[in-house]
Amino acid sequence: MPPTDSMYLLAESREHPMHVGGLQLFVPPEGTGPEHVRAIFDRLTDTEDVDSAFRKRPARPVDLLGTLWWAEDETVDFDYHVRHSAVPGPGRVRELLQLTSRWHSSLLDRYRPLWEMHLVEGLADGRFAVYSKIHHSVMDGVSALRTLEHALSTDPDARDSPAPWAPRPRVASESDVEVGGDGGGLVGTLLGAARGGLGLAGQAAGVPPALARIATQAARERDVMVPFEAPRTILNRRVGGARRFAAQTWPMERVRAVATAAGVTLNDVVLAMCGGALREYLVEQMALPDAPLTAMVPVSLKLREGQAEAGGNSVGAIVVSLATDQTDAAVRLAHVHQSVVQAKANLSGLTPLQILAMSALVVAPLGLTSVPGFVRSTPPPFNLIISNVPGPRETLYWDGARLDGVYPASIVLDGQALNITLTSRPDSLDFGIVGCRQSVPHLQRLLGHLEDSLSDLEDAVL
């Protein structure tokens, strides 16, 4: 078992489930009823052809030794792994999210392959849902999203779509980092790289000067966010095992219009949306710090012209200000934009491996959160992770049912009790928010604050 896989198994406890998941919504084809979902369920559970990733489990004995190598089950008990469920009355999305919160809180059984899928009907608006989760040691969030996409079709008339676990040719392994990938996958890769030494060889000499340059600029101009400058908040406490999940969709055109008018990127607007929402949420909880919150953001970085590695792109982790100390939405957006520009500029002159090394240093403190007293006695390296995962670029269908929402459900850790991950679709942005049920009370109110924050940005710049 690779070290980056075993890391997630070793870190898991009842308080720290280490699986990634997602909730998808589908609009059934016209003229179909509940039999459509039942037909999908019957077909999914009537198969013997299963990819090896969906057969993997820790080897027995399921303890410390089980984190050293994988075992594969010859047969998969689909009656256990695939479940047909229904939303309780009155069948609103609220009840669906309550179900998802409970499913996302429970640990996966290590004596079985480490995944589950729930097909859910009973929504009052006629849609049905799919909640699935898979252990992060098996697959990261981006790979899980791609696996779902491969099971869907761009043809609304296509039927008999393959199951997500059906074997298919791979162009890359599940552990590969994808540009713009989810925060959880990037964190695992960077922590594994930090522990494995990265093989930097001669390139390592470029990292200390870059660190010194960034530290000097941060001290002199105060426009560079570095780890451990984040204020302590209610989002940075130890977490329990129960989770709350919230999800909502926003039209892409609204976010893009703000970005165009302000001359910033779409991701800048998303970060400013989150900053405004978190400000109002913390004001509501009487817990807003004077200093601005910071977020760790996985980013795609364009390297110096002429570099051939990674096709001219690399994945890095930067820490940016969310400008929660600013009351004016336009000013907040300008601060966020400047913070992102400066953070990217600090990595732009480095090679891909140096970028990876610098980014590993950013997330390395997360590897110490399980050390007794670490979260309580040290300032948070950043207040939360905000990730934007590229989703499908075309409208997709599952046996004629149109995909109507893709909401990621990621991981929270001690000291990082809230995670915001969003997925893009052709015309929308789907936000999935996961929080510790105890440390982040009334998490669902963040959805309303996100809407208010976007409206404030529209009023300010349009």
C-alpha positions in Angstrom: 0.0 0.0 0.0 1.5 3.4 -1.0 2.2 5.7 2.0 -0.3 8.3 0.7 -3.0 5.6 0.9 -2.1 4.3 4.3 -1.9 7.8 5.7 -5.7 8.2 5.4 -6.4 4.9 7.1 -3.9 5.6 9.9 -5.5 9.0 10.5 -9.1 7.7 10.6 -11.0 7.5 13.8 -14.7 7.8 14.8 -14.2 11.6 15.1 -12.3 11.7 11.8 -14.0 9.8 8.9 -11.6 9.9 6.0 -13.9 9.3 3.1 -14.9 11.7 0.3 -18.4 11.8 -1.2 -20.9 13.6 -3.2 -24.6 14.2 -3.8 -26.0 14.2 -7.3 -29.5 15.2 -8.3 -31.2 13.9 -11.5 -34.4 14.9 -13.4 -36.0 11.7 -14.7 -37.1 11.5 -18.3 -40.6 12.7 -19.1 -43.3 10.1 -18.6 -41.4 7.9 -16.2 -42.2 7.2 -12.6 -40.6 5.5 -9.6 -39.9 2.4 -11.7 -37.1 4.4 -13.4 -35.1 4.5 -10.2 -35.9 0.9 -9.3 -34.7 -0.2 -12.8 -31.4 1.6 -12.3 -31.0 0.0 -8.8 -31.8 -3.5 -10.1 -29.3 -3.2 -13.0 -26.5 -1.8 -10.7 -26.9 -4.7 -8.3 -27.0 -7.3 -11.0 -23.4 -7.3 -12.1 -20.3 -9.3 -11.5 -17.8 -7.1 -13.4 -16.3 -4.8 -10.9 -13.1 -2.6 -11.2 -10.3 -3.5 -8.8 -10.6 -0.1 -7.0 -14.1 -1.1 -5.8 -12.9 -4.5 -4.6 -10.1 -3.1 -2.4 -10.1 -3.3 1.4 -7.4 -3.2 4.1 -5.8 -6.6 4.5 -6.6 -8.7 7.6 -6.0 -8.2 10.4 -7.8 -4.9 10.1 -5.6 -2.9 12.4 -2.2 -1.4 12.0 -1.0 -4.3 9.8 -4.0 -3.7 7.5 -2.6 -0.3 6.5 0.5 -2.0 5.0 -1.1 -3.7 2.0 -4.4 -4.0 0.1 -6.6 -7.1 -0.3 -9.2 -7.6 -3.0 -12.5 -9.3 -2.5 -13.4 -11.7 -5.4 -17.1 -10.9 -5.1 -18.8 -7.7 -4.0 -22.0 -7.8 -1.8 -24.1 -5.3 -3.7 -27.0 -5.7 -1.3 -24.7 -4.0 1.2 -22.9 -1.5 -0.9 -25.8 -0.2 -3.0 -28.9 0.9 -1.1 -32.3 2.0 -2.3 -33.6 4.7 0.0 -36.4 7.3 0.2 -36.6 10.9 1.5 -39.0 11.2 4.4 -42.0 13.5 4.1 -42.6 16.2 3.0 -39.8 15.3 0.6 -37.9 18.6 0.4 -34.2 19.0 -0.3 -33.9 19.8 3.4 -34.8 16.2 4.3 -32.4 15.0 1.6 -29.5 17.0 3.1 -30.4 15.7 6.6 -30.1 12.1 5.3 -26.8 13.0 3.5 -25.4 14.5 6.7 -26.0 11.2 8.6 -24.6 9.1 5.8 -21.5 11.3 5.5 -20.9 11.0 9.3 -20.7 7.2 9.5 -17.5 5.2 9.0 -17.0 2.8 6.1 -16.7 -0.9 7.1 -13.0 -1.9 6.8 -13.9 -5.5 6.4 -15.6 -4.7 3.1 -14.5 -2.7 0.0 -14.4 0.9 1.1 -17.4 2.5 -0.7 -21.2 2.9 -0.6 -23.9 4.3 -2.9 -27.5 5.3 -2.0 -30.2 5.8 -4.7 -32.8 8.1 -3.1 -36.3 8.7 -4.4 -39.3 10.5 -2.8 -38.4 14.1 -3.5 -41.6 16.1 -3.9 -40.3 17.8 -7.1 -40.0 14.4 -8.8 -36.2 14.3 -9.0 -34.1 11.5 -7.5 -30.7 11.7 -5.9 -27.5 9.6 -5.6 -25.2 9.9 -2.6 -22.0 8.0 -2.8 -18.8 7.9 -0.7 -15.5 6.2 -1.1 -12.5 6.1 1.3 -9.8 8.7 0.4 -7.2 5.9 0.6 -8.9 4.4 -2.5 -9.8 7.5 -4.5 -9.6 11.3 -4.2 -12.6 13.6 -4.8 -11.6 14.5 -8.4 -11.1 10.9 -9.4 -14.5 10.0 -7.8 -16.1 12.8 -9.9 -14.5 11.6 -13.1 -15.6 8.0 -12.3 -19.2 9.3 -12.1 -18.9 11.2 -15.3 -17.6 8.2 -17.2 -20.8 6.4 -16.2 -23.0 9.1 -17.7 -23.7 10.0 -21.3 -24.2 13.2 -23.3 -27.0 11.5 -25.2 -30.4 11.9 -23.5 -31.7 8.8 -25.4 -28.9 6.5 -24.3 -29.9 3.7 -21.9 -28.0 0.9 -20.1 -25.3 3.3 -18.9 -22.4 1.4 -17.3 -22.1 1.3 -13.5 -19.6 3.7 -12.0 -17.6 0.6 -10.8 -17.5 -1.0 -14.2 -13.9 -1.6 -15.3 -12.5 0.8 -17.9 -9.1 1.7 -19.3 -7.2 4.2 -17.2 -5.1 7.0 -18.5 -3.9 7.9 -14.9 -4.1 6.3 -11.5 -6.5 7.4 -8.9 -3.7 9.0 -6.8 -2.7 11.3 -9.6 -3.2 15.0 -8.9 -5.4 16.8 -11.4 -5.0 20.5 -12.1 -7.6 22.4 -10.1 -8.2 19.3 -8.0 -10.1 19.1 -4.7 -8.5 20.2 -1.5 -8.6 16.8 0.1 -6.7 15.1 -2.7 -4.1 17.9 -2.9 -3.6 17.8 0.9 -2.9 14.1 0.8 -0.6 14.3 -2.1 1.3 17.2 -0.6 1.6 15.6 2.8 2.8 12.4 1.2 5.3 14.4 -0.8 6.5 16.2 2.3 7.0 12.9 4.1 8.6 11.2 1.1 11.2 13.8 0.4 9.8 14.7 -3.1 13.1 13.7 -4.9 13.9 17.3 -5.4 17.6 16.7 -5.7 19.3 19.7 -7.2 16.1 21.7 -7.4 15.8 21.9 -3.6 18.3 24.7 -3.4 15.7 27.1 -4.9 13.2 26.6 -2.1 14.9 28.3 0.9 15.6 31.6 -1.1 11.9 31.6 -2.2 10.8 31.1 1.4 13.1 34.0 2.6 11.8 36.3 -0.2 8.1 35.6 0.7 8.8 36.0 4.5 10.6 39.3 3.9 7.8 40.6 1.7 5.2 39.5 4.2 6.9 41.3 7.0 7.6 44.5 5.0 4.4 45.0 3.0 1.8 42.8 4.9 0.2 41.8 1.6 1.2 38.2 1.6 -0.7 35.6 3.5 1.5 32.9 5.1 0.5 29.9 7.3 -0.2 30.5 11.0 -1.3 34.1 10.4 -4.9 33.1 10.5 -7.0 34.3 13.5 -8.4 31.7 15.8 -12.1 31.2 15.2 -14.9 28.7 16.0 -14.0 27.0 12.7 -10.6 26.0 14.1 -11.6 23.7 17.0 -11.3 20.0 17.5 -14.1 18.1 15.7 -16.4 15.4 16.6 -17.7 12.6 14.4 -21.1 14.0 13.4 -21.2 16.1 10.2 -23.7 18.5 8.7 -23.9 18.9 4.9 -25.4 21.8 3.0 -25.6 22.3 -0.8 -26.9 24.8 -3.3 -26.5 25.8 -6.9 -25.8 29.3 -8.3 -26.0 30.3 -12.0 -22.6 30.6 -13.6 -23.7 33.8 -15.4 -24.2 35.7 -12.2 -20.7 35.0 -10.9 -19.1 35.5 -14.3 -20.9 38.9 -14.7 -19.4 40.1 -11.5 -15.9 38.9 -12.5 -16.1 40.6 -15.9 -17.3 43.9 -14.5 -14.7 43.9 -11.7 -11.9 42.7 -14.0 -11.1 39.7 -11.8 -11.3 35.9 -12.2 -14.3 33.8 -11.5 -12.5 32.1 -8.6 -11.8 35.6 -7.1 -15.5 36.2 -7.0 -16.1 32.8 -5.4 -13.6 33.5 -2.7 -15.2 36.9 -2.1 -18.6 35.3 -1.9 -17.3 32.9 0.7 -15.6 35.7 2.6 -18.8 37.8 2.8 -20.8 34.7 3.8 -18.4 33.8 6.5 -18.3 37.3 7.8 -22.0 37.4 8.2 -22.1 33.9 9.7 -19.5 34.7 12.3 -21.2 38.0 13.1 -24.4 36.0 13.7 -22.5 33.7 16.0 -20.9 36.8 17.7 -17.5 35.3 16.8 -16.0 37.5 14.0 -12.3 38.1 14.6 -10.8 41.5 13.9 -8.2 40.0 11.5 -9.3 38.6 8.2 -9.9 34.9 7.8 -7.6 33.1 5.4 -8.2 30.1 3.2 -6.0 27.4 1.7 -6.8 27.3 -2.0 -5.6 24.6 -4.5 -4.7 26.5 -7.7 -3.5 25.9 -11.3 -0.3 27.8 -11.8 1.1 28.8 -15.2 4.9 28.3 -15.1 7.5 30.3 -16.8 7.3 30.3 -20.6 9.4 27.6 -22.1 9.1 25.1 -19.3 8.0 21.7 -20.6 7.1 20.0 -17.3 3.4 19.3 -16.7 2.4 20.8 -20.0 3.1 24.3 -18.6 0.9 23.9 -15.6 1.3 22.7 -12.1 -0.9 22.4 -9.0 0.0 24.4 -5.9 -1.5 25.4 -2.6 -1.7 29.0 -1.7 -3.0 30.9 1.4 -5.2 33.9 0.6 -7.1 36.5 2.5 -10.9 36.3 2.5 -11.0 40.0 3.6 -13.7 39.3 6.3 -12.6 42.5 8.0 -14.0 44.6 5.1 -17.7 45.6 5.3 -17.9 46.8 1.6 -18.3 44.0 -0.9 -16.3 45.8 -3.7 -13.4 46.5 -1.3 -13.5 42.9 -0.1 -13.3 41.6 -3.7 -10.4 43.9 -4.5 -8.5 42.6 -1.4 -9.2 39.0 -2.3 -8.0 39.5 -5.9 -4.8 41.2 -4.8 -4.1 38.4 -2.3 -4.6 35.8 -4.9 -2.4 37.6 -7.5 0.4 38.1 -4.9 0.3 34.5 -3.7 0.5 33.1 -7.3 3.3 35.6 -8.1 5.4 34.2 -5.3 5.3 30.7 -6.9 5.5 31.7 -10.5 9.3 31.6 -10.8 9.7 28.1 -9.4 9.9 24.8 -11.1 7.0 22.3 -10.7 8.8 20.3 -8.0 9.7 23.5 -6.1 6.1 24.6 -6.3 5.1 21.2 -4.9 7.6 21.5 -2.1 6.4 25.0 -1.2 2.8 23.9 -1.2 3.7 20.9 0.9 5.0 23.3 3.6 1.7 25.2 3.5 -0.4 22.1 4.3 2.2 20.2 6.5 0.7 21.6 9.7 -2.5 19.5 9.0 -0.4 16.4 9.6 0.1 17.5 13.2 -3.5 18.1 14.1 -3.8 14.7 15.8 -0.9 15.5 18.2 -2.4 16.2 21.6 -2.5 19.9 22.3 -1.4 21.0 18.8 -4.8 22.5 17.8 -5.3 24.1 21.2 -1.8 25.6 21.6 -1.0 26.8 18.0 -2.7 29.3 15.8 -4.4 27.7 12.7 -2.3 27.6 9.6 -5.4 28.8 7.8 -9.1 28.9 8.7 -10.5 26.6 6.1 -10.0 25.0 2.7 -12.0 26.3 -0.3 -11.7 24.2 -3.5 -13.1 24.6 -7.0 -13.2 21.2 -8.8 -13.8 21.4 -12.6 -16.9 19.4 -13.4 -18.6 18.2 -16.6 -18.5 20.7 -19.5 -21.6 19.3 -21.2 -25.0 18.3 -19.9 -24.9 14.6 -18.9 -27.6 12.0 -18.5 -28.0 8.7 -16.6 -30.3 6.4 -18.6 -32.1 9.5 -19.8 -32.2 11.3 -16.4 -30.6 14.7 -16.6 -27.8 15.5 -14.1 -29.1 18.5 -12.2 -26.6 19.0 -9.5 -23.1 17.8 -8.4 -22.4 18.6 -4.7 -19.0 17.5 -3.3 -18.8 16.3 0.3 -15.2 16.5 1.5 -13.3 15.9 4.8 -12.9 18.1 7.9 -10.1 17.7 10.4 -9.2 18.9 13.9 -8.6 22.6 13.6 -10.3 22.6 10.2 -14.0 22.2 11.1 -15.4 23.6 7.8 -14.8 22.7 4.2 -16.2 24.4 1.1 -15.9 22.6 -2.2 -17.7 23.6 -5.4 -18.0 21.9 -8.8 -18.6 23.7 -12.1 -21.2 22.6 -14.7 -21.9 24.2 -18.0 -24.3 26.8 -16.6 -23.9 26.6 -12.8 -21.7 26.3 -9.8 -22.7 23.6 -7.2 -21.5 24.3 -3.7 -21.1 21.4 -1.2 -20.3 22.5 2.4 -19.3 20.1 5.1 -18.9 21.0 8.8 -18.5 19.5 12.2 -22.0 19.5 13.6 -20.8 20.7 17.0 -18.1 23.2 16.1 -20.0 24.9 13.3 -23.6 25.4 14.5 -26.4 26.1 12.0 -24.1 25.5 9.1 -27.0 25.6 6.6 -27.3 29.3 7.2 -24.2 29.8 5.2 -26.2 29.1 2.1 -28.4 32.2 2.7 -25.3 34.2 3.5 -23.6 33.1 0.2 -26.7 34.3 -1.7 -26.6 37.6 0.2 -22.9 38.0 -0.4 -23.2 37.4 -4.2 -26.1 39.9 -4.3 -23.9 42.5 -2.5 -21.2 42.0 -5.0 -23.7 42.4 -7.9 -25.0 45.7 -6.3 -21.4 46.9 -5.9 -19.9 46.3 -9.3 -22.8 45.9 -11.8 
